[in-house]
Amino acid sequence: MRGPMDLFMKRPETAIARNKKEKQRQQNVKEACNKEAVRRVHRYIARWFYQAGIPLNPVRLKSFQEMLWAVGSFGPNLPAPLIML
């Protein structure tokens, strides 16, 4: 007999089959630290968007991804751009 809570539960057979197929493994320390570093950078980016009043959907633009790649490949000593108004 199935009830409404069964909609939120995974069947053990499918979960076991998926785990075998994906060959899940435990992450190592470097991967765990890297995830935390990525989260920290994402928080800085999100805070900047929020303080500047920019909606978050420009993150999906290809030019945003290209900008992040260019800044990351330059390194930590990239000076901020000077905008003359």
PyMOL Python script that loads the backbone (N, CA, C, O; Angstrom):
from pymol import cmd

cmd.read_pdbstr("""\
ATOM      1  N   MET A   1       0.845  -1.175   0.000  1.00  0.00           N
ATOM      2  CA  MET A   1       0.000   0.000   0.000  1.00  0.00           C
ATOM      3  C   MET A   1       0.894   1.243   0.000  1.00  0.00           C
ATOM      4  O   MET A   1       1.827   1.340   0.797  1.00  0.00           O
ATOM      5  N   ARG A   2       0.611   2.175  -0.880  1.00  0.00           N
ATOM      6  CA  ARG A   2       1.409   3.394  -0.985  1.00  0.00           C
ATOM      7  C   ARG A   2       0.596   4.569  -0.479  1.00  0.00           C
ATOM      8  O   ARG A   2      -0.613   4.657  -0.695  1.00  0.00           O
ATOM      9  N   GLY A   3       1.290   5.466   0.200  1.00  0.00           N
ATOM     10  CA  GLY A   3       0.627   6.639   0.737  1.00  0.00           C
ATOM     11  C   GLY A   3       1.260   7.905   0.185  1.00  0.00           C
ATOM     12  O   GLY A   3       2.138   7.821  -0.674  1.00  0.00           O
ATOM     13  N   PRO A   4       0.832   9.101   0.661  1.00  0.00           N
ATOM     14  CA  PRO A   4       1.355  10.356   0.134  1.00  0.00           C
ATOM     15  C   PRO A   4       2.838  10.577   0.429  1.00  0.00           C
ATOM     16  O   PRO A   4       3.515  11.269  -0.331  1.00  0.00           O
ATOM     17  N   MET A   5       3.348  10.010   1.503  1.00  0.00           N
ATOM     18  CA  MET A   5       4.766  10.179   1.830  1.00  0.00           C
ATOM     19  C   MET A   5       5.671   9.420   0.868  1.00  0.00           C
ATOM     20  O   MET A   5       6.852   9.743   0.741  1.00  0.00           O
ATOM     21  N   ASP A   6       5.127   8.417   0.192  1.00  0.00           N
ATOM     22  CA  ASP A   6       5.920   7.653  -0.762  1.00  0.00           C
ATOM     23  C   ASP A   6       6.393   8.506  -1.929  1.00  0.00           C
ATOM     24  O   ASP A   6       7.367   8.152  -2.594  1.00  0.00           O
ATOM     25  N   LEU A   7       5.726   9.618  -2.191  1.00  0.00           N
ATOM     26  CA  LEU A   7       6.157  10.515  -3.253  1.00  0.00           C
ATOM     27  C   LEU A   7       7.503  11.155  -2.937  1.00  0.00           C
ATOM     28  O   LEU A   7       8.235  11.546  -3.847  1.00  0.00           O
ATOM     29  N   PHE A   8       7.832  11.264  -1.651  1.00  0.00           N
ATOM     30  CA  PHE A   8       9.067  11.914  -1.232  1.00  0.00           C
ATOM     31  C   PHE A   8      10.193  10.920  -0.955  1.00  0.00           C
ATOM     32  O   PHE A   8      11.314  11.324  -0.645  1.00  0.00           O
ATOM     33  N   MET A   9       9.909   9.650  -1.062  1.00  0.00           N
ATOM     34  CA  MET A   9      10.902   8.618  -0.764  1.00  0.00           C
ATOM     35  C   MET A   9      11.421   8.012  -2.056  1.00  0.00           C
ATOM     36  O   MET A   9      10.679   7.876  -3.029  1.00  0.00           O
ATOM     37  N   LYS A  10      12.696   7.650  -2.065  1.00  0.00           N
ATOM     38  CA  LYS A  10      13.282   6.966  -3.208  1.00  0.00           C
ATOM     39  C   LYS A  10      13.158   5.468  -2.991  1.00  0.00           C
ATOM     40  O   LYS A  10      13.249   4.979  -1.865  1.00  0.00           O
ATOM     41  N   ARG A  11      12.954   4.764  -4.064  1.00  0.00           N
ATOM     42  CA  ARG A  11      12.924   3.310  -3.958  1.00  0.00           C
ATOM     43  C   ARG A  11      14.345   2.809  -3.773  1.00  0.00           C
ATOM     44  O   ARG A  11      15.247   3.255  -4.482  1.00  0.00           O
ATOM     45  N   PRO A  12      14.569   1.892  -2.838  1.00  0.00           N
ATOM     46  CA  PRO A  12      15.930   1.409  -2.593  1.00  0.00           C
ATOM     47  C   PRO A  12      16.566   0.767  -3.815  1.00  0.00           C
ATOM     48  O   PRO A  12      17.773   0.888  -4.021  1.00  0.00           O
ATOM     49  N   GLU A  13      15.766   0.086  -4.625  1.00  0.00           N
ATOM     50  CA  GLU A  13      16.327  -0.585  -5.795  1.00  0.00           C
ATOM     51  C   GLU A  13      16.922   0.424  -6.780  1.00  0.00           C
ATOM     52  O   GLU A  13      18.016   0.222  -7.308  1.00  0.00           O
ATOM     53  N   THR A  14      16.192   1.504  -7.016  1.00  0.00           N
ATOM     54  CA  THR A  14      16.687   2.504  -7.972  1.00  0.00           C
ATOM     55  C   THR A  14      17.881   3.263  -7.402  1.00  0.00           C
ATOM     56  O   THR A  14      18.805   3.603  -8.141  1.00  0.00           O
ATOM     57  N   ALA A  15      17.873   3.534  -6.095  1.00  0.00           N
ATOM     58  CA  ALA A  15      18.999   4.243  -5.475  1.00  0.00           C
ATOM     59  C   ALA A  15      20.264   3.391  -5.523  1.00  0.00           C
ATOM     60  O   ALA A  15      21.345   3.906  -5.809  1.00  0.00           O
ATOM     61  N   ILE A  16      20.142   2.112  -5.252  1.00  0.00           N
ATOM     62  CA  ILE A  16      21.303   1.212  -5.287  1.00  0.00           C
ATOM     63  C   ILE A  16      21.843   1.101  -6.706  1.00  0.00           C
ATOM     64  O   ILE A  16      23.054   1.141  -6.921  1.00  0.00           O
ATOM     65  N   ALA A  17      20.940   0.963  -7.675  1.00  0.00           N
ATOM     66  CA  ALA A  17      21.365   0.865  -9.074  1.00  0.00           C
ATOM     67  C   ALA A  17      22.067   2.145  -9.517  1.00  0.00           C
ATOM     68  O   ALA A  17      23.081   2.084 -10.212  1.00  0.00           O
ATOM     69  N   ARG A  18      21.535   3.309  -9.120  1.00  0.00           N
ATOM     70  CA  ARG A  18      22.152   4.579  -9.491  1.00  0.00           C
ATOM     71  C   ARG A  18      23.530   4.728  -8.863  1.00  0.00           C
ATOM     72  O   ARG A  18      24.461   5.196  -9.519  1.00  0.00           O
ATOM     73  N   ASN A  19      23.672   4.336  -7.601  1.00  0.00           N
ATOM     74  CA  ASN A  19      24.961   4.428  -6.920  1.00  0.00           C
ATOM     75  C   ASN A  19      26.004   3.548  -7.594  1.00  0.00           C
ATOM     76  O   ASN A  19      27.159   3.950  -7.738  1.00  0.00           O
ATOM     77  N   LYS A  20      25.605   2.349  -8.008  1.00  0.00           N
ATOM     78  CA  LYS A  20      26.536   1.461  -8.690  1.00  0.00           C
ATOM     79  C   LYS A  20      26.938   2.034 -10.039  1.00  0.00           C
ATOM     80  O   LYS A  20      28.093   1.925 -10.450  1.00  0.00           O
ATOM     81  N   LYS A  21      25.970   2.650 -10.732  1.00  0.00           N
ATOM     82  CA  LYS A  21      26.246   3.202 -12.051  1.00  0.00           C
ATOM     83  C   LYS A  21      27.172   4.415 -11.956  1.00  0.00           C
ATOM     84  O   LYS A  21      28.088   4.562 -12.764  1.00  0.00           O
ATOM     85  N   GLU A  22      26.937   5.271 -10.982  1.00  0.00           N
ATOM     86  CA  GLU A  22      27.738   6.494 -10.846  1.00  0.00           C
ATOM     87  C   GLU A  22      29.063   6.242 -10.135  1.00  0.00           C
ATOM     88  O   GLU A  22      29.960   7.084 -10.188  1.00  0.00           O
ATOM     89  N   LYS A  23      29.198   5.109  -9.478  1.00  0.00           N
ATOM     90  CA  LYS A  23      30.411   4.775  -8.725  1.00  0.00           C
ATOM     91  C   LYS A  23      30.801   5.920  -7.790  1.00  0.00           C
ATOM     92  O   LYS A  23      31.888   6.490  -7.893  1.00  0.00           O
ATOM     93  N   GLN A  24      29.894   6.235  -6.887  1.00  0.00           N
ATOM     94  CA  GLN A  24      30.129   7.333  -5.957  1.00  0.00           C
ATOM     95  C   GLN A  24      31.319   7.016  -5.063  1.00  0.00           C
ATOM     96  O   GLN A  24      31.566   5.863  -4.710  1.00  0.00           O
ATOM     97  N   ARG A  25      32.043   8.059  -4.708  1.00  0.00           N
ATOM     98  CA  ARG A  25      33.196   7.897  -3.847  1.00  0.00           C
ATOM     99  C   ARG A  25      33.238   9.057  -2.867  1.00  0.00           C
ATOM    100  O   ARG A  25      32.572  10.074  -3.059  1.00  0.00           O
ATOM    101  N   GLN A  26      34.017   8.894  -1.833  1.00  0.00           N
ATOM    102  CA  GLN A  26      34.165   9.938  -0.834  1.00  0.00           C
ATOM    103  C   GLN A  26      35.121  10.991  -1.372  1.00  0.00           C
ATOM    104  O   GLN A  26      36.151  10.662  -1.960  1.00  0.00           O
ATOM    105  N   GLN A  27      34.774  12.270  -1.166  1.00  0.00           N
ATOM    106  CA  GLN A  27      35.657  13.326  -1.650  1.00  0.00           C
ATOM    107  C   GLN A  27      36.871  13.463  -0.742  1.00  0.00           C
ATOM    108  O   GLN A  27      36.811  13.171   0.453  1.00  0.00           O
ATOM    109  N   ASN A  28      37.973  13.914  -1.333  1.00  0.00           N
ATOM    110  CA  ASN A  28      39.177  14.084  -0.527  1.00  0.00           C
ATOM    111  C   ASN A  28      39.225  15.496   0.061  1.00  0.00           C
ATOM    112  O   ASN A  28      38.358  16.323  -0.219  1.00  0.00           O
ATOM    113  N   VAL A  29      40.231  15.758   0.864  1.00  0.00           N
ATOM    114  CA  VAL A  29      40.333  17.034   1.576  1.00  0.00           C
ATOM    115  C   VAL A  29      40.476  18.196   0.607  1.00  0.00           C
ATOM    116  O   VAL A  29      39.880  19.253   0.813  1.00  0.00           O
ATOM    117  N   LYS A  30      41.265  18.012  -0.452  1.00  0.00           N
ATOM    118  CA  LYS A  30      41.479  19.086  -1.416  1.00  0.00           C
ATOM    119  C   LYS A  30      40.172  19.487  -2.092  1.00  0.00           C
ATOM    120  O   LYS A  30      39.900  20.674  -2.271  1.00  0.00           O
ATOM    121  N   GLU A  31      39.365  18.499  -2.464  1.00  0.00           N
ATOM    122  CA  GLU A  31      38.077  18.799  -3.090  1.00  0.00           C
ATOM    123  C   GLU A  31      37.158  19.533  -2.119  1.00  0.00           C
ATOM    124  O   GLU A  31      36.458  20.463  -2.520  1.00  0.00           O
ATOM    125  N   ALA A  32      37.148  19.133  -0.856  1.00  0.00           N
ATOM    126  CA  ALA A  32      36.295  19.780   0.139  1.00  0.00           C
ATOM    127  C   ALA A  32      36.720  21.222   0.361  1.00  0.00           C
ATOM    128  O   ALA A  32      35.865  22.103   0.460  1.00  0.00           O
ATOM    129  N   CYS A  33      38.012  21.484   0.442  1.00  0.00           N
ATOM    130  CA  CYS A  33      38.511  22.851   0.626  1.00  0.00           C
ATOM    131  C   CYS A  33      38.236  23.688  -0.609  1.00  0.00           C
ATOM    132  O   CYS A  33      37.894  24.866  -0.502  1.00  0.00           O
ATOM    133  N   ASN A  34      38.383  23.083  -1.785  1.00  0.00           N
ATOM    134  CA  ASN A  34      38.132  23.802  -3.022  1.00  0.00           C
ATOM    135  C   ASN A  34      36.667  24.218  -3.106  1.00  0.00           C
ATOM    136  O   ASN A  34      36.371  25.320  -3.568  1.00  0.00           O
ATOM    137  N   LYS A  35      35.752  23.368  -2.675  1.00  0.00           N
ATOM    138  CA  LYS A  35      34.338  23.723  -2.687  1.00  0.00           C
ATOM    139  C   LYS A  35      34.071  24.915  -1.781  1.00  0.00           C
ATOM    140  O   LYS A  35      33.302  25.810  -2.135  1.00  0.00           O
ATOM    141  N   GLU A  36      34.701  24.929  -0.617  1.00  0.00           N
ATOM    142  CA  GLU A  36      34.514  26.053   0.298  1.00  0.00           C
ATOM    143  C   GLU A  36      35.091  27.338  -0.295  1.00  0.00           C
ATOM    144  O   GLU A  36      34.501  28.406  -0.129  1.00  0.00           O
ATOM    145  N   ALA A  37      36.218  27.256  -0.973  1.00  0.00           N
ATOM    146  CA  ALA A  37      36.806  28.437  -1.609  1.00  0.00           C
ATOM    147  C   ALA A  37      35.891  28.952  -2.718  1.00  0.00           C
ATOM    148  O   ALA A  37      35.725  30.162  -2.870  1.00  0.00           O
ATOM    149  N   VAL A  38      35.305  28.055  -3.482  1.00  0.00           N
ATOM    150  CA  VAL A  38      34.383  28.458  -4.552  1.00  0.00           C
ATOM    151  C   VAL A  38      33.161  29.129  -3.950  1.00  0.00           C
ATOM    152  O   VAL A  38      32.703  30.151  -4.460  1.00  0.00           O
ATOM    153  N   ARG A  39      32.628  28.569  -2.873  1.00  0.00           N
ATOM    154  CA  ARG A  39      31.461  29.192  -2.208  1.00  0.00           C
ATOM    155  C   ARG A  39      31.794  30.590  -1.716  1.00  0.00           C
ATOM    156  O   ARG A  39      30.976  31.502  -1.831  1.00  0.00           O
ATOM    157  N   ARG A  40      32.992  30.764  -1.170  1.00  0.00           N
ATOM    158  CA  ARG A  40      33.395  32.073  -0.654  1.00  0.00           C
ATOM    159  C   ARG A  40      33.463  33.096  -1.780  1.00  0.00           C
ATOM    160  O   ARG A  40      32.990  34.221  -1.623  1.00  0.00           O
ATOM    161  N   VAL A  41      34.046  32.716  -2.917  1.00  0.00           N
ATOM    162  CA  VAL A  41      34.125  33.629  -4.061  1.00  0.00           C
ATOM    163  C   VAL A  41      32.726  33.946  -4.582  1.00  0.00           C
ATOM    164  O   VAL A  41      32.436  35.092  -4.925  1.00  0.00           O
ATOM    165  N   HIS A  42      31.859  32.936  -4.642  1.00  0.00           N
ATOM    166  CA  HIS A  42      30.492  33.179  -5.097  1.00  0.00           C
ATOM    167  C   HIS A  42      29.757  34.138  -4.170  1.00  0.00           C
ATOM    168  O   HIS A  42      28.948  34.944  -4.630  1.00  0.00           O
ATOM    169  N   ARG A  43      30.029  34.061  -2.868  1.00  0.00           N
ATOM    170  CA  ARG A  43      29.402  35.007  -1.935  1.00  0.00           C
ATOM    171  C   ARG A  43      29.876  36.432  -2.200  1.00  0.00           C
ATOM    172  O   ARG A  43      29.079  37.368  -2.139  1.00  0.00           O
ATOM    173  N   TYR A  44      31.180  36.610  -2.496  1.00  0.00           N
ATOM    174  CA  TYR A  44      31.686  37.951  -2.819  1.00  0.00           C
ATOM    175  C   TYR A  44      31.022  38.490  -4.082  1.00  0.00           C
ATOM    176  O   TYR A  44      30.637  39.658  -4.132  1.00  0.00           O
ATOM    177  N   ILE A  45      30.888  37.650  -5.091  1.00  0.00           N
ATOM    178  CA  ILE A  45      30.264  38.081  -6.340  1.00  0.00           C
ATOM    179  C   ILE A  45      28.802  38.439  -6.099  1.00  0.00           C
ATOM    180  O   ILE A  45      28.329  39.468  -6.582  1.00  0.00           O
ATOM    181  N   ALA A  46      28.085  37.602  -5.358  1.00  0.00           N
ATOM    182  CA  ALA A  46      26.676  37.869  -5.076  1.00  0.00           C
ATOM    183  C   ALA A  46      26.509  39.137  -4.258  1.00  0.00           C
ATOM    184  O   ALA A  46      25.578  39.906  -4.499  1.00  0.00           O
ATOM    185  N   ARG A  47      27.398  39.371  -3.291  1.00  0.00           N
ATOM    186  CA  ARG A  47      27.327  40.589  -2.479  1.00  0.00           C
ATOM    187  C   ARG A  47      27.538  41.829  -3.344  1.00  0.00           C
ATOM    188  O   ARG A  47      26.875  42.848  -3.148  1.00  0.00           O
ATOM    189  N   TRP A  48      28.464  41.741  -4.304  1.00  0.00           N
ATOM    190  CA  TRP A  48      28.709  42.873  -5.197  1.00  0.00           C
ATOM    191  C   TRP A  48      27.478  43.152  -6.061  1.00  0.00           C
ATOM    192  O   TRP A  48      27.082  44.306  -6.229  1.00  0.00           O
ATOM    193  N   PHE A  49      26.876  42.093  -6.607  1.00  0.00           N
ATOM    194  CA  PHE A  49      25.658  42.273  -7.394  1.00  0.00           C
ATOM    195  C   PHE A  49      24.573  42.945  -6.552  1.00  0.00           C
ATOM    196  O   PHE A  49      23.903  43.867  -7.016  1.00  0.00           O
ATOM    197  N   TYR A  50      24.403  42.479  -5.311  1.00  0.00           N
ATOM    198  CA  TYR A  50      23.368  43.014  -4.436  1.00  0.00           C
ATOM    199  C   TYR A  50      23.633  44.483  -4.102  1.00  0.00           C
ATOM    200  O   TYR A  50      22.719  45.305  -4.172  1.00  0.00           O
ATOM    201  N   GLN A  51      24.877  44.824  -3.739  1.00  0.00           N
ATOM    202  CA  GLN A  51      25.192  46.199  -3.369  1.00  0.00           C
ATOM    203  C   GLN A  51      25.098  47.149  -4.557  1.00  0.00           C
ATOM    204  O   GLN A  51      24.746  48.317  -4.396  1.00  0.00           O
ATOM    205  N   ALA A  52      25.415  46.642  -5.759  1.00  0.00           N
ATOM    206  CA  ALA A  52      25.335  47.484  -6.952  1.00  0.00           C
ATOM    207  C   ALA A  52      23.913  47.568  -7.498  1.00  0.00           C
ATOM    208  O   ALA A  52      23.645  48.366  -8.397  1.00  0.00           O
ATOM    209  N   GLY A  53      23.010  46.766  -6.975  1.00  0.00           N
ATOM    210  CA  GLY A  53      21.630  46.790  -7.435  1.00  0.00           C
ATOM    211  C   GLY A  53      21.445  46.142  -8.803  1.00  0.00           C
ATOM    212  O   GLY A  53      20.532  46.502  -9.546  1.00  0.00           O
ATOM    213  N   ILE A  54      22.306  45.194  -9.134  1.00  0.00           N
ATOM    214  CA  ILE A  54      22.239  44.512 -10.424  1.00  0.00           C
ATOM    215  C   ILE A  54      21.449  43.218 -10.243  1.00  0.00           C
ATOM    216  O   ILE A  54      21.716  42.464  -9.308  1.00  0.00           O
ATOM    217  N   PRO A  55      20.485  42.950 -11.120  1.00  0.00           N
ATOM    218  CA  PRO A  55      19.781  41.670 -11.006  1.00  0.00           C
ATOM    219  C   PRO A  55      20.738  40.504 -11.264  1.00  0.00           C
ATOM    220  O   PRO A  55      21.770  40.677 -11.914  1.00  0.00           O
ATOM    221  N   LEU A  56      20.401  39.336 -10.764  1.00  0.00           N
ATOM    222  CA  LEU A  56      21.313  38.202 -10.848  1.00  0.00           C
ATOM    223  C   LEU A  56      21.303  37.483 -12.196  1.00  0.00           C
ATOM    224  O   LEU A  56      22.191  36.672 -12.455  1.00  0.00           O
ATOM    225  N   ASN A  57      20.325  37.758 -13.059  1.00  0.00           N
ATOM    226  CA  ASN A  57      20.269  37.023 -14.323  1.00  0.00           C
ATOM    227  C   ASN A  57      21.417  37.317 -15.291  1.00  0.00           C
ATOM    228  O   ASN A  57      21.630  36.488 -16.175  1.00  0.00           O
ATOM    229  N   PRO A  58      22.183  38.421 -15.213  1.00  0.00           N
ATOM    230  CA  PRO A  58      23.345  38.564 -16.104  1.00  0.00           C
ATOM    231  C   PRO A  58      24.418  37.501 -15.894  1.00  0.00           C
ATOM    232  O   PRO A  58      25.295  37.342 -16.743  1.00  0.00           O
ATOM    233  N   VAL A  59      24.366  36.768 -14.777  1.00  0.00           N
ATOM    234  CA  VAL A  59      25.329  35.708 -14.526  1.00  0.00           C
ATOM    235  C   VAL A  59      25.233  34.634 -15.609  1.00  0.00           C
ATOM    236  O   VAL A  59      26.210  33.935 -15.876  1.00  0.00           O
ATOM    237  N   ARG A  60      24.071  34.500 -16.228  1.00  0.00           N
ATOM    238  CA  ARG A  60      23.868  33.477 -17.258  1.00  0.00           C
ATOM    239  C   ARG A  60      24.452  33.867 -18.613  1.00  0.00           C
ATOM    240  O   ARG A  60      24.517  33.030 -19.513  1.00  0.00           O
ATOM    241  N   LEU A  61      24.875  35.108 -18.777  1.00  0.00           N
ATOM    242  CA  LEU A  61      25.417  35.564 -20.054  1.00  0.00           C
ATOM    243  C   LEU A  61      26.796  34.951 -20.313  1.00  0.00           C
ATOM    244  O   LEU A  61      27.582  34.747 -19.388  1.00  0.00           O
ATOM    245  N   LYS A  62      27.069  34.666 -21.567  1.00  0.00           N
ATOM    246  CA  LYS A  62      28.374  34.116 -21.943  1.00  0.00           C
ATOM    247  C   LYS A  62      29.485  35.132 -21.651  1.00  0.00           C
ATOM    248  O   LYS A  62      30.589  34.751 -21.262  1.00  0.00           O
ATOM    249  N   SER A  63      29.194  36.410 -21.836  1.00  0.00           N
ATOM    250  CA  SER A  63      30.210  37.436 -21.585  1.00  0.00           C
ATOM    251  C   SER A  63      30.606  37.489 -20.109  1.00  0.00           C
ATOM    252  O   SER A  63      31.746  37.831 -19.793  1.00  0.00           O
ATOM    253  N   PHE A  64      29.685  37.157 -19.200  1.00  0.00           N
ATOM    254  CA  PHE A  64      30.020  37.119 -17.775  1.00  0.00           C
ATOM    255  C   PHE A  64      31.002  35.985 -17.511  1.00  0.00           C
ATOM    256  O   PHE A  64      31.978  36.167 -16.783  1.00  0.00           O
ATOM    257  N   GLN A  65      30.753  34.818 -18.098  1.00  0.00           N
ATOM    258  CA  GLN A  65      31.659  33.690 -17.943  1.00  0.00           C
ATOM    259  C   GLN A  65      33.032  34.014 -18.532  1.00  0.00           C
ATOM    260  O   GLN A  65      34.057  33.653 -17.953  1.00  0.00           O
ATOM    261  N   GLU A  66      33.055  34.694 -19.682  1.00  0.00           N
ATOM    262  CA  GLU A  66      34.319  35.084 -20.306  1.00  0.00           C
ATOM    263  C   GLU A  66      35.081  36.070 -19.431  1.00  0.00           C
ATOM    264  O   GLU A  66      36.304  35.994 -19.320  1.00  0.00           O
ATOM    265  N   MET A  67      34.344  37.009 -18.801  1.00  0.00           N
ATOM    266  CA  MET A  67      34.975  37.978 -17.918  1.00  0.00           C
ATOM    267  C   MET A  67      35.624  37.278 -16.725  1.00  0.00           C
ATOM    268  O   MET A  67      36.756  37.591 -16.358  1.00  0.00           O
ATOM    269  N   LEU A  68      34.899  36.324 -16.118  1.00  0.00           N
ATOM    270  CA  LEU A  68      35.466  35.590 -14.986  1.00  0.00           C
ATOM    271  C   LEU A  68      36.712  34.824 -15.404  1.00  0.00           C
ATOM    272  O   LEU A  68      37.697  34.783 -14.666  1.00  0.00           O
ATOM    273  N   TRP A  69      36.672  34.222 -16.576  1.00  0.00           N
ATOM    274  CA  TRP A  69      37.836  33.477 -17.069  1.00  0.00           C
ATOM    275  C   TRP A  69      39.027  34.422 -17.250  1.00  0.00           C
ATOM    276  O   TRP A  69      40.146  34.093 -16.858  1.00  0.00           O
ATOM    277  N   ALA A  70      38.786  35.598 -17.844  1.00  0.00           N
ATOM    278  CA  ALA A  70      39.868  36.546 -18.099  1.00  0.00           C
ATOM    279  C   ALA A  70      40.472  37.062 -16.790  1.00  0.00           C
ATOM    280  O   ALA A  70      41.692  37.158 -16.662  1.00  0.00           O
ATOM    281  N   VAL A  71      39.618  37.392 -15.824  1.00  0.00           N
ATOM    282  CA  VAL A  71      40.118  37.875 -14.532  1.00  0.00           C
ATOM    283  C   VAL A  71      40.897  36.774 -13.831  1.00  0.00           C
ATOM    284  O   VAL A  71      41.963  37.028 -13.270  1.00  0.00           O
ATOM    285  N   GLY A  72      40.374  35.551 -13.860  1.00  0.00           N
ATOM    286  CA  GLY A  72      41.056  34.438 -13.210  1.00  0.00           C
ATOM    287  C   GLY A  72      42.381  34.104 -13.859  1.00  0.00           C
ATOM    288  O   GLY A  72      43.341  33.761 -13.168  1.00  0.00           O
ATOM    289  N   SER A  73      42.451  34.199 -15.182  1.00  0.00           N
ATOM    290  CA  SER A  73      43.695  33.864 -15.859  1.00  0.00           C
ATOM    291  C   SER A  73      44.744  34.963 -15.691  1.00  0.00           C
ATOM    292  O   SER A  73      45.940  34.686 -15.784  1.00  0.00           O
ATOM    293  N   PHE A  74      44.318  36.210 -15.444  1.00  0.00           N
ATOM    294  CA  PHE A  74      45.274  37.297 -15.226  1.00  0.00           C
ATOM    295  C   PHE A  74      45.986  37.107 -13.900  1.00  0.00           C
ATOM    296  O   PHE A  74      47.205  37.255 -13.810  1.00  0.00           O
ATOM    297  N   GLY A  75      45.224  36.780 -12.878  1.00  0.00           N
ATOM    298  CA  GLY A  75      45.834  36.564 -11.568  1.00  0.00           C
ATOM    299  C   GLY A  75      45.378  37.586 -10.552  1.00  0.00           C
ATOM    300  O   GLY A  75      44.504  38.405 -10.837  1.00  0.00           O
ATOM    301  N   PRO A  76      45.969  37.543  -9.361  1.00  0.00           N
ATOM    302  CA  PRO A  76      45.498  38.386  -8.259  1.00  0.00           C
ATOM    303  C   PRO A  76      45.894  39.855  -8.363  1.00  0.00           C
ATOM    304  O   PRO A  76      45.366  40.666  -7.601  1.00  0.00           O
ATOM    305  N   ASN A  77      46.781  40.234  -9.251  1.00  0.00           N
ATOM    306  CA  ASN A  77      47.254  41.624  -9.304  1.00  0.00           C
ATOM    307  C   ASN A  77      46.583  42.446 -10.387  1.00  0.00           C
ATOM    308  O   ASN A  77      47.155  43.436 -10.842  1.00  0.00           O
ATOM    309  N   LEU A  78      45.409  42.072 -10.804  1.00  0.00           N
ATOM    310  CA  LEU A  78      44.673  42.824 -11.818  1.00  0.00           C
ATOM    311  C   LEU A  78      44.163  44.131 -11.205  1.00  0.00           C
ATOM    312  O   LEU A  78      43.410  44.098 -10.232  1.00  0.00           O
ATOM    313  N   PRO A  79      44.560  45.279 -11.758  1.00  0.00           N
ATOM    314  CA  PRO A  79      44.048  46.545 -11.226  1.00  0.00           C
ATOM    315  C   PRO A  79      42.597  46.753 -11.655  1.00  0.00           C
ATOM    316  O   PRO A  79      42.182  46.274 -12.710  1.00  0.00           O
ATOM    317  N   ALA A  80      41.837  47.460 -10.840  1.00  0.00           N
ATOM    318  CA  ALA A  80      40.443  47.764 -11.201  1.00  0.00           C
ATOM    319  C   ALA A  80      40.446  48.716 -12.394  1.00  0.00           C
ATOM    320  O   ALA A  80      41.333  49.563 -12.501  1.00  0.00           O
ATOM    321  N   PRO A  81      39.473  48.591 -13.286  1.00  0.00           N
ATOM    322  CA  PRO A  81      39.439  49.492 -14.447  1.00  0.00           C
ATOM    323  C   PRO A  81      39.099  50.917 -14.010  1.00  0.00           C
ATOM    324  O   PRO A  81      38.271  51.134 -13.125  1.00  0.00           O
ATOM    325  N   LEU A  82      39.762  51.883 -14.656  1.00  0.00           N
ATOM    326  CA  LEU A  82      39.481  53.301 -14.379  1.00  0.00           C
ATOM    327  C   LEU A  82      38.492  53.792 -15.425  1.00  0.00           C
ATOM    328  O   LEU A  82      38.760  53.736 -16.625  1.00  0.00           O
ATOM    329  N   ILE A  83      37.372  54.262 -14.967  1.00  0.00           N
ATOM    330  CA  ILE A  83      36.343  54.753 -15.877  1.00  0.00           C
ATOM    331  C   ILE A  83      36.281  56.268 -15.739  1.00  0.00           C
ATOM    332  O   ILE A  83      35.998  56.807 -14.669  1.00  0.00           O
ATOM    333  N   MET A  84      36.550  56.923 -16.834  1.00  0.00           N
ATOM    334  CA  MET A  84      36.511  58.398 -16.838  1.00  0.00           C
ATOM    335  C   MET A  84      35.130  58.847 -17.300  1.00  0.00           C
ATOM    336  O   MET A  84      34.715  58.537 -18.417  1.00  0.00           O
ATOM    337  N   LEU A  85      34.433  59.562 -16.461  1.00  0.00           N
ATOM    338  CA  LEU A  85      33.115  60.103 -16.834  1.00  0.00           C
ATOM    339  C   LEU A  85      33.200  61.574 -17.144  1.00  0.00           C
ATOM    340  O   LEU A  85      32.190  62.195 -17.476  1.00  0.00           O
TER     341      LEU A  85
END
""", "prot")
cmd.dss("prot")
cmd.show_as("cartoon", "prot")
cmd.util.cbc("prot")
cmd.orient("prot")
